[in-house]
Amino acid sequence: MRSLGAVLFVVLAAALVAGAASARFEDPRNDVPAGTHPPQIARFAVLVYSMNRNAKLRYVGVSDSDVKQHQGGLRYKMVVTAADASGATADYKVLVWGIPGTYQWMLLEFKKA
């Protein structure tokens, strides 16, 4: 009978520890789905714009980004630096909307800053 009580105590203690570990606070900014980090979204924006406008831009970097939930997806506002064929760089204001984990991504705005 003692061994059964000891086993139940160990199982109950393990369940409490596991529950406490899973209940800890998670920072939502760190809980970003794979493939949706600002540099990847910025590369997507430069690629789509270049293909659509035959602009031959090359991604250089992203200097400012803001991510918000919007209409069932995520909206990224960012300032992207891109280089043209001659190597001259310029900043662009970019707005991208998409649903993480899907192929539903849209470049809504790509304007020179």
DSSP file (Angstrom, degrees, kcal/mol; ACC not computed):
  #  RESIDUE AA STRUCTURE BP1 BP2  ACC     N-H-->O    O-->H-N    N-H-->O    O-->H-N    TCO  KAPPA ALPHA  PHI   PSI    X-CA   Y-CA   Z-CA
    1    1 A M     >        0   0    0      0, 0.0     4,-2.0     0, 0.0     5,-0.2   0.000 360.0 360.0 360.0 -35.8    0.0    0.0    0.0
    2    2 A R  H  >  +     0   0    0      1,-0.2     4,-2.5     2,-0.2     5,-0.2   0.907 360.0  51.9 -64.2 -40.6    2.9    2.3    0.7
    3    3 A S  H  > S+     0   0    0      1,-0.2     4,-2.4     2,-0.2    -1,-0.2   0.879 107.9  51.6 -66.2 -36.6    4.4    1.8   -2.7
    4    4 A L  H  > S+     0   0    0      2,-0.2     4,-2.5     1,-0.2    -1,-0.2   0.912 111.1  48.2 -64.6 -42.0    1.1    2.6   -4.4
    5    5 A G  H  X S+     0   0    0     -4,-2.0     4,-2.3     2,-0.2    -2,-0.2   0.895 111.5  49.9 -64.1 -40.4    0.9    5.9   -2.4
    6    6 A A  H  X S+     0   0    0     -4,-2.5     4,-2.3     2,-0.2    -2,-0.2   0.905 111.1  48.9 -65.3 -41.2    4.4    6.8   -3.3
    7    7 A V  H  X S+     0   0    0     -4,-2.4     4,-2.5     2,-0.2     5,-0.2   0.923 111.7  48.8 -64.9 -44.2    3.8    6.1   -7.0
    8    8 A L  H  X S+     0   0    0     -4,-2.5     4,-2.6     1,-0.2    -1,-0.2   0.896 111.0  51.2 -62.7 -39.3    0.6    8.3   -6.9
    9    9 A F  H  X S+     0   0    0     -4,-2.3     4,-2.5     2,-0.2    -1,-0.2   0.919 111.1  47.2 -63.2 -43.3    2.5   11.0   -5.1
   10   10 A V  H  X S+     0   0    0     -4,-2.3     4,-2.3     2,-0.2    -2,-0.2   0.909 113.9  47.5 -65.2 -42.7    5.3   11.0   -7.7
   11   11 A V  H  X S+     0   0    0     -4,-2.5     4,-2.2     2,-0.2    -2,-0.2   0.918 113.6  47.8 -65.4 -43.4    2.8   11.0  -10.6
   12   12 A L  H  X S+     0   0    0     -4,-2.6     4,-2.1    -5,-0.2    -2,-0.2   0.908 112.2  49.1 -64.4 -42.1    0.8   13.9   -9.0
   13   13 A A  H  X S+     0   0    0     -4,-2.5     4,-2.2     1,-0.2    -1,-0.2   0.898 110.8  50.2 -64.3 -40.9    4.0   15.9   -8.4
   14   14 A A  H  X S+     0   0    0     -4,-2.3     4,-2.5     1,-0.2    -1,-0.2   0.895 109.7  51.1 -64.3 -39.9    5.2   15.4  -12.0
   15   15 A A  H  X S+     0   0    0     -4,-2.2     4,-2.3     2,-0.2    -2,-0.2   0.892 110.5  49.0 -65.2 -39.6    1.8   16.5  -13.3
   16   16 A L  H  X S+     0   0    0     -4,-2.1     4,-2.3     2,-0.2    -2,-0.2   0.907 111.9  48.2 -66.5 -41.5    1.9   19.7  -11.2
   17   17 A V  H  X S+     0   0    0     -4,-2.2     4,-2.1     2,-0.2    -2,-0.2   0.919 113.0  48.0 -64.5 -43.6    5.5   20.5  -12.3
   18   18 A A  H  X S+     0   0    0     -4,-2.5     4,-1.9     1,-0.2    -2,-0.2   0.898 112.2  49.9 -64.7 -40.5    4.5   19.9  -16.0
   19   19 A G  H  X S+     0   0    0     -4,-2.3     4,-1.1     1,-0.2    -1,-0.2   0.897 111.0  48.7 -64.3 -41.1    1.4   22.1  -15.6
   20   20 A A  H  < S+     0   0    0     -4,-2.3     4,-0.3     1,-0.2    -1,-0.2   0.874 110.3  51.7 -67.0 -37.0    3.4   24.9  -14.0
   21   21 A A  H >< S+     0   0    0     -4,-2.1     3,-0.8     1,-0.2    -1,-0.2   0.882 111.5  46.3 -67.4 -37.7    6.0   24.8  -16.7
   22   22 A S  H 3< S+     0   0    0     -4,-1.9    -1,-0.2     1,-0.2    -2,-0.2   0.681 107.2  59.3 -79.3 -15.8    3.4   25.0  -19.5
   23   23 A A  T 3< S+     0   0    0     -4,-1.1    -1,-0.2    -5,-0.2    -2,-0.2   0.407  78.5 119.3 -91.9   2.6    1.6   27.8  -17.7
   24   24 A R  S <  S-     0   0    0     -3,-0.8     2,-0.2    -4,-0.3    -3,-0.0  -0.265  75.9 -89.2 -69.0 158.3    4.5   30.2  -17.7
   25   25 A F        -     0   0    0      1,-0.0     2,-0.5     2,-0.0    -1,-0.1  -0.441  38.3-159.9 -70.7 134.2    4.3   33.6  -19.5
   26   26 A E        -     0   0    0     -2,-0.2     5,-0.1    -3,-0.1    -1,-0.0  -0.970  20.0-126.2-115.0 128.9    5.3   33.6  -23.2
   27   27 A D    >>  -     0   0    0     -2,-0.5     3,-1.5     1,-0.2     4,-0.6  -0.628  15.3-145.9 -72.1 119.6    6.2   36.9  -24.8
   28   28 A P  G >4 S+     0   0    0      0, 0.0     3,-0.6     0, 0.0    -1,-0.2   0.769  96.1  63.8 -62.6 -24.2    4.0   37.2  -27.9
   29   29 A R  G 34 S+     0   0    0      1,-0.2     3,-0.1     3,-0.0    -2,-0.0   0.790 104.9  46.1 -69.1 -24.8    6.8   39.0  -29.8
   30   30 A N  G <4 S+     0   0    0     -3,-1.5     2,-1.1     1,-0.2    -1,-0.2   0.545  94.5  80.1 -91.2  -7.9    8.9   35.8  -29.5
   31   31 A D    <<  +     0   0    0     -4,-0.6    -1,-0.2    -3,-0.6    -2,-0.0  -0.471  63.1 147.7 -96.6  61.7    6.0   33.6  -30.6
   32   32 A V        -     0   0    0     -2,-1.1     3,-0.1    -3,-0.1     5,-0.1  -0.842  50.8-114.2-101.3 128.6    6.4   34.3  -34.3
   33   33 A P    >   -     0   0    0      0, 0.0     3,-1.5     0, 0.0    -1,-0.0  -0.225  44.4 -88.0 -58.7 150.2    5.6   31.5  -36.8
   34   34 A A  T 3  S+     0   0    0      1,-0.2    67,-0.3     2,-0.1     0, 0.0  -0.296 112.8  23.5 -59.0 139.3    8.5   30.1  -38.8
   35   35 A G  T 3  S+     0   0    0     -3,-0.1    -1,-0.2    65,-0.1    66,-0.0   0.530  99.6  93.1  84.0   6.3    9.1   32.0  -42.0
   36   36 A T    <   +     0   0    0     -3,-1.5    -2,-0.1    -4,-0.1    -1,-0.0   0.025  46.4 127.5-122.3  29.3    7.5   35.2  -40.8
   37   37 A H  S >> S-     0   0    0      1,-0.1     4,-2.0    -5,-0.1     3,-1.0  -0.609  72.2-108.7 -81.9 147.6   10.4   37.2  -39.4
   38   38 A P  H 3> S+     0   0    0      0, 0.0     4,-2.8     0, 0.0     5,-0.2   0.819 115.7  54.5 -49.7 -42.1   10.8   40.7  -40.8
   39   39 A P  H 3> S+     0   0    0      0, 0.0     4,-2.1     0, 0.0     5,-0.1   0.899 110.7  46.7 -61.5 -36.6   13.9   40.0  -42.9
   40   40 A Q  H <> S+     0   0    0     -3,-1.0     4,-2.0     2,-0.2     5,-0.1   0.901 113.4  47.8 -69.8 -39.5   12.2   37.2  -44.7
   41   41 A I  H  X S+     0   0    0     -4,-2.0     4,-2.3     2,-0.2    -1,-0.2   0.885 111.1  52.1 -67.1 -37.8    9.1   39.3  -45.3
   42   42 A A  H  X S+     0   0    0     -4,-2.8     4,-2.3    -5,-0.2    -2,-0.2   0.907 108.5  50.2 -64.7 -41.8   11.3   42.1  -46.6
   43   43 A R  H  X S+     0   0    0     -4,-2.1     4,-2.5     1,-0.2    -1,-0.2   0.911 109.5  52.2 -61.1 -41.8   13.0   39.8  -49.0
   44   44 A F  H  X S+     0   0    0     -4,-2.0     4,-2.7     1,-0.2     5,-0.2   0.925 109.1  50.1 -57.9 -45.9    9.6   38.6  -50.2
   45   45 A A  H  X S+     0   0    0     -4,-2.3     4,-2.5     1,-0.2     5,-0.2   0.917 111.9  46.4 -62.5 -44.7    8.5   42.2  -50.8
   46   46 A V  H  X S+     0   0    0     -4,-2.3     4,-2.6     2,-0.2    11,-0.3   0.912 113.8  49.2 -64.7 -42.1   11.6   43.1  -52.8
   47   47 A L  H  X S+     0   0    0     -4,-2.5     4,-2.4    -5,-0.2     5,-0.2   0.932 113.2  45.4 -63.1 -47.0   11.3   39.9  -54.9
   48   48 A V  H  X S+     0   0    0     -4,-2.7     4,-2.3     2,-0.2     5,-0.2   0.924 115.2  47.2 -64.5 -44.3    7.6   40.4  -55.7
   49   49 A Y  H  X S+     0   0    0     -4,-2.5     4,-2.7    -5,-0.2     6,-0.3   0.928 112.8  49.3 -63.0 -44.5    8.2   44.1  -56.6
   50   50 A S  H  X>S+     0   0    0     -4,-2.6     4,-1.2    -5,-0.2     5,-0.9   0.903 113.7  45.5 -62.3 -42.0   11.2   43.3  -58.7
   51   51 A M  H  <5S+     0   0    0     -4,-2.4    -1,-0.2    -5,-0.2    -2,-0.2   0.887 116.4  45.6 -68.7 -38.0    9.4   40.6  -60.6
   52   52 A N  H  <5S+     0   0    0     -4,-2.3    -2,-0.2    -5,-0.2    -1,-0.2   0.877 126.3  28.2 -74.0 -38.1    6.2   42.7  -61.1
   53   53 A R  H  <5S-     0   0    0     -4,-2.7    -1,-0.2    -5,-0.2    -2,-0.2   0.395  98.5-125.6-104.7   1.1    8.0   45.9  -62.2
   54   54 A N  T  <5 +     0   0    0     -4,-1.2    -3,-0.2    -5,-0.2    -4,-0.2   0.917  61.4 146.2  51.5  46.7   11.1   44.4  -63.8
   55   55 A A      < -     0   0    0     -5,-0.9    30,-0.4    -6,-0.3    -5,-0.1   0.656  49.7-141.0 -90.8 -17.7   13.1   46.6  -61.4
   56   56 A K        +     0   0    0     -6,-0.4     2,-0.2     1,-0.2    -9,-0.1   0.912  38.8 167.3  56.0  46.3   16.1   44.3  -60.7
   57   57 A L        -     0   0    0    -11,-0.3     2,-0.4    27,-0.1    27,-0.2  -0.627  24.3-150.7 -88.9 151.4   16.3   45.3  -57.1
   58   58 A R  E     -A   83   0A   0     25,-2.6    25,-2.9    -2,-0.2     2,-0.1  -0.987  21.8-114.0-124.7 131.9   18.4   43.4  -54.6
   59   59 A Y  E     +A   82   0A   0     -2,-0.4    23,-0.2    23,-0.2     3,-0.1  -0.400  38.0 166.1 -64.2 133.0   17.5   43.1  -50.9
   60   60 A V  E     -     0   0A   0     21,-2.6     2,-0.3     1,-0.4    22,-0.2   0.714  55.1 -52.0-113.8 -46.4   20.1   44.8  -48.6
   61   61 A G  E     -A   81   0A   0     20,-1.8    20,-3.5   -19,-0.1     2,-0.4  -0.987  37.8-110.9-178.7 173.5   18.4   45.1  -45.2
   62   62 A V  E     +A   80   0A   0     -2,-0.3    18,-0.2    18,-0.2     3,-0.1  -0.997  23.6 177.9-126.3 128.6   15.4   46.1  -43.1
   63   63 A S  E     +     0   0A   0     16,-2.4     2,-0.4    -2,-0.4    17,-0.1   0.716  67.8  21.5-105.8 -24.3   15.8   49.0  -40.7
   64   64 A D  E     +A   79   0A   0     15,-1.0    15,-2.4   -26,-0.0     2,-0.3  -0.991  63.7 173.9-146.7 134.3   12.3   49.4  -39.1
   65   65 A S  E     -A   78   0A   0     -2,-0.4     2,-0.4    13,-0.2    13,-0.2  -0.999  12.0-172.4-145.1 147.5    9.4   47.0  -38.8
   66   66 A D  E     -A   77   0A   0     11,-2.4    11,-2.6    -2,-0.3     2,-0.5  -0.991   9.2-164.5-138.4 126.7    6.1   46.9  -37.1
   67   67 A V  E     +A   76   0A   0     -2,-0.4     2,-0.3     9,-0.2     9,-0.2  -0.955  15.1 165.3-117.6 128.3    3.9   43.7  -37.0
   68   68 A K  E     -A   75   0A   0      7,-2.0     7,-3.5    -2,-0.5     2,-0.3  -0.983  40.5-107.1-138.4 150.3    0.2   43.8  -36.1
   69   69 A Q  E     +A   74   0A   0     -2,-0.3     2,-0.3     5,-0.2     5,-0.2  -0.588  44.7 172.5 -73.6 138.3   -2.7   41.4  -36.4
   70   70 A H  E >   -A   73   0A   0      3,-2.2     3,-1.5    -2,-0.3    28,-0.1  -0.906  56.7 -21.7-155.4 119.3   -5.1   42.5  -39.2
   71   71 A Q  T 3  S-     0   0    0     -2,-0.3     3,-0.1     1,-0.3    -2,-0.0   0.870 126.6 -43.8  49.5  50.4   -8.1   40.8  -40.7
   72   72 A G  T 3  S+     0   0    0      1,-0.3    -1,-0.3    27,-0.0     2,-0.2   0.533 131.0  58.8  79.4   6.0   -7.1   37.3  -39.7
   73   73 A G  E <  S-A   70   0A   0     -3,-1.5    -3,-2.2    26,-0.1     2,-0.4  -0.600  89.8 -80.6-140.1-158.5   -3.5   37.6  -40.7
   74   74 A L  E     -AB  69  98A   0     24,-3.3    24,-2.0    -5,-0.2     2,-0.5  -0.958  28.6-152.5-119.8 138.2   -0.4   39.7  -39.9
   75   75 A R  E     -AB  68  97A   0     -7,-3.5    -7,-2.0    -2,-0.4     2,-0.6  -0.946   9.7-161.7-112.1 123.9    0.3   43.1  -41.4
   76   76 A Y  E     -AB  67  96A   0     20,-3.4    20,-2.4    -2,-0.5     2,-0.5  -0.919   8.2-176.0-108.3 120.0    4.0   44.1  -41.7
   77   77 A K  E     +AB  66  95A   0    -11,-2.6   -11,-2.4    -2,-0.6     2,-0.3  -0.974  26.2 151.0-108.8 126.6    4.9   47.8  -42.1
   78   78 A M  E     -AB  65  94A   0     16,-2.3    16,-3.0    -2,-0.5     2,-0.6  -0.976  48.6-121.7-152.0 163.3    8.6   48.2  -42.6
   79   79 A V  E     -AB  64  93A   0    -15,-2.4   -16,-2.4    -2,-0.3   -15,-1.0  -0.960  35.5-168.3-109.3 117.9   11.4   50.3  -44.1
   80   80 A V  E     -AB  62  92A   0     12,-2.7    12,-2.6    -2,-0.6     2,-0.5  -0.873  14.1-145.3-111.5 136.6   13.4   48.1  -46.5
   81   81 A T  E     +AB  61  91A   0    -20,-3.5   -21,-2.6    -2,-0.4   -20,-1.8  -0.889  26.1 174.0 -99.9 129.0   16.8   49.0  -48.1
   82   82 A A  E     -AB  59  90A   0      8,-2.4     8,-2.1    -2,-0.5     2,-0.4  -0.963  22.2-138.9-134.9 151.0   17.3   47.7  -51.6
   83   83 A A  E     -AB  58  89A   0    -25,-2.9   -25,-2.6    -2,-0.3     6,-0.2  -0.877  15.1-141.0-110.4 141.8   20.0   48.2  -54.2
   84   84 A D    >   -     0   0    0      4,-2.3     3,-1.5    -2,-0.4   -27,-0.1  -0.210  43.3 -81.1 -87.6-173.5   19.4   48.7  -57.9
   85   85 A A  T 3  S+     0   0    0    -30,-0.4   -29,-0.1     1,-0.3   -28,-0.1   0.794 130.6  53.1 -62.1 -29.3   21.4   47.2  -60.8
   86   86 A S  T 3  S-     0   0    0      2,-0.1    -1,-0.3     1,-0.0     3,-0.1   0.576 118.8-109.2 -83.1  -8.2   24.1   49.9  -60.4
   87   87 A G  S <  S+     0   0    0     -3,-1.5     2,-0.3     1,-0.3    -2,-0.1   0.372  70.7 142.1  97.4  -4.5   24.5   49.3  -56.7
   88   88 A A        -     0   0    0     -5,-0.1    -4,-2.3     1,-0.0    -1,-0.3  -0.535  41.0-143.3 -71.8 133.1   22.8   52.5  -55.5
   89   89 A T  E     +B   83   0A   0     -2,-0.3     2,-0.3    -6,-0.2    -6,-0.2  -0.683  21.7 174.7-100.4 153.5   20.7   51.9  -52.4
   90   90 A A  E     -B   82   0A   0     -8,-2.1    -8,-2.4    -2,-0.3     2,-0.3  -0.982  28.5-117.6-149.8 153.9   17.4   53.4  -51.4
   91   91 A D  E     -B   81   0A   0     -2,-0.3    22,-2.7   -10,-0.2     2,-0.4  -0.755  27.8-166.1 -95.1 143.3   14.9   53.0  -48.7
   92   92 A Y  E     -BC  80 112A   0    -12,-2.6   -12,-2.7    -2,-0.3     2,-0.6  -0.986  20.9-130.8-130.3 137.9   11.4   51.9  -49.4
   93   93 A K  E     -BC  79 111A   0     18,-3.5    18,-2.5    -2,-0.4     2,-0.4  -0.795  35.3-169.0 -85.2 125.5    8.2   51.9  -47.3
   94   94 A V  E     -BC  78 110A   0    -16,-3.0   -16,-2.3    -2,-0.6     2,-0.4  -0.933  18.8-170.4-124.1 139.3    6.7   48.5  -47.5
   95   95 A L  E     +BC  77 109A   0     14,-2.1    13,-2.5    -2,-0.4    14,-1.6  -0.984  14.0 173.9-129.0 119.9    3.3   47.1  -46.4
   96   96 A V  E     -BC  76 107A   0    -20,-2.4   -20,-3.4    -2,-0.4     2,-0.4  -0.976   9.5-168.9-127.2 138.4    2.8   43.3  -46.6
   97   97 A W  E     +BC  75 106A   0      9,-2.3     9,-3.2    -2,-0.4     2,-0.3  -0.978  21.5 141.3-125.3 141.4   -0.2   41.3  -45.4
   98   98 A G  E     -BC  74 105A   0    -24,-2.0   -24,-3.3    -2,-0.4     7,-0.2  -0.991  47.8-112.1-168.4 168.2   -0.4   37.5  -45.0
   99   99 A I    >   -     0   0    0      5,-1.7     3,-1.6    -2,-0.3     5,-0.4  -0.946  41.4-122.2-110.0 114.2   -1.5   34.5  -43.1
  100  100 A P  T 3  S+     0   0    0      0, 0.0     3,-0.1     0, 0.0   -65,-0.1  -0.242  95.4  25.3 -56.9 140.7    1.3   32.6  -41.5
  101  101 A G  T 3  S+     0   0    0      1,-0.3     2,-0.2   -67,-0.3   -66,-0.0   0.508 112.1  81.5  84.0   5.3    1.5   28.9  -42.6
  102  102 A T  S <  S-     0   0    0     -3,-1.6    -1,-0.3     2,-0.1     0, 0.0  -0.730  84.6-116.5-128.5 179.5   -0.3   29.6  -45.9
  103  103 A Y  S    S+     0   0    0     -2,-0.2     2,-1.4    -3,-0.1    -2,-0.0   0.202  79.6 112.6 -99.3  13.3    0.5   30.9  -49.4
  104  104 A Q        +     0   0    0     -5,-0.4    -5,-1.7     2,-0.0     2,-0.4  -0.653  38.6 137.2 -92.1  83.9   -1.8   33.9  -48.9
  105  105 A W  E     -C   98   0A   0     -2,-1.4     2,-0.4    -7,-0.2    -7,-0.2  -0.989  29.0-170.5-128.6 137.4    0.7   36.8  -48.8
  106  106 A M  E     -C   97   0A   0     -9,-3.2    -9,-2.3    -2,-0.4     2,-0.8  -0.990  22.8-140.2-133.5 136.5    0.2   40.1  -50.6
  107  107 A L  E     +C   96   0A   0     -2,-0.4   -11,-0.2   -11,-0.2     3,-0.1  -0.860  27.6 172.8 -88.9 112.2    2.5   43.0  -51.2
  108  108 A L  E     +     0   0A   0    -13,-2.5     2,-0.3    -2,-0.8   -12,-0.2   0.767  60.8  14.2 -94.6 -29.7    0.2   46.0  -50.7
  109  109 A E  E     +C   95   0A   0    -14,-1.6   -14,-2.1     2,-0.0    -1,-0.3  -0.994  47.1 169.6-151.4 139.5    2.6   48.9  -50.9
  110  110 A F  E     +C   94   0A   0     -2,-0.3     2,-0.4   -16,-0.2   -16,-0.2  -0.714  25.0 158.5-150.3  92.8    6.2   49.5  -52.0
  111  111 A K  E     -C   93   0A   0    -18,-2.5   -18,-3.5    -2,-0.2     2,-0.2  -0.920  46.1-105.7-124.0 143.9    7.1   53.2  -52.2
  112  112 A K  E      C   92   0A   0     -2,-0.4   -20,-0.3   -20,-0.3    -2,-0.0  -0.475 360.0 360.0 -65.2 131.7   10.4   55.0  -52.1
  113  113 A A              0   0    0    -22,-2.7   -21,-0.2    -2,-0.2    -1,-0.2   0.462 360.0 360.0 -78.6 360.0   10.8   56.6  -48.7
